[in-house]
Amino acid sequence: MHWVMWIFWGSMITLIVGSYLVDFLTGRKYNLKEQEKSLNQNSADADSLREMARHDQQNGPF
């Protein structure tokens, strides 16, 4: 069972160090908070708004 602990903590440390190295080597150019929407996402947003408007117009208040 002792070797399982070493594998677990070793993989955790490897993931943390690896993510730091990727972040450092890419110059922190990947910002997950401000991502630009793709053309598919923009068209999907427009389609969903059109569908919502169409259902609002077709269905009366009752």
C-alpha positions as CSV (number, residue, x, y, z in Angstrom):
1,M,0.0,0.0,0.0
2,H,2.9,2.3,0.5
3,W,3.7,2.4,-3.2
4,V,0.2,3.6,-4.0
5,M,0.8,6.7,-1.9
6,W,4.0,7.4,-3.8
7,I,2.2,7.0,-7.2
8,F,-0.7,9.3,-6.1
9,W,1.4,12.1,-4.7
10,G,3.9,11.8,-7.5
11,S,1.3,12.2,-10.1
12,M,-0.2,15.2,-8.3
13,I,3.2,16.9,-8.1
14,T,3.9,16.1,-11.7
15,L,0.6,17.7,-12.7
16,I,1.2,20.8,-10.7
17,V,4.8,21.2,-11.9
18,G,3.8,20.4,-15.5
19,S,1.0,23.0,-15.5
20,Y,3.3,25.6,-14.1
21,L,5.9,24.9,-16.8
22,V,3.3,25.1,-19.6
23,D,2.0,28.3,-18.1
24,F,5.6,29.7,-17.9
25,L,6.8,28.6,-21.3
26,T,3.7,29.9,-23.1
27,G,4.2,33.3,-21.6
28,R,0.8,33.2,-19.8
29,K,-1.0,33.9,-23.1
30,Y,-3.9,31.7,-22.2
31,N,-6.4,33.6,-20.1
32,L,-9.4,31.4,-19.3
33,K,-11.5,34.3,-18.0
34,E,-11.5,36.3,-21.2
35,Q,-12.0,33.9,-24.1
36,E,-13.1,35.1,-27.5
37,K,-16.3,33.4,-28.8
38,S,-16.0,31.4,-31.9
39,L,-18.2,31.9,-34.9
40,N,-20.2,28.8,-34.0
41,Q,-20.9,30.1,-30.5
42,N,-22.0,33.5,-31.9
43,S,-24.4,31.9,-34.4
44,A,-25.7,29.5,-31.7
45,D,-26.5,32.5,-29.5
46,A,-28.3,34.3,-32.3
47,D,-30.2,31.1,-33.2
48,S,-31.4,30.6,-29.6
49,L,-32.5,34.2,-29.4
50,R,-34.5,33.9,-32.6
51,E,-36.1,30.7,-31.3
52,M,-37.1,32.4,-28.1
53,A,-38.6,35.4,-29.9
54,R,-40.5,33.1,-32.3
55,H,-42.0,31.1,-29.4
56,D,-42.9,34.3,-27.6
57,Q,-44.8,35.6,-30.7
58,Q,-46.6,32.4,-31.4
59,N,-47.8,31.7,-27.9
60,G,-50.4,34.0,-26.5
61,P,-50.7,35.0,-22.9
62,F,-53.0,32.1,-22.2
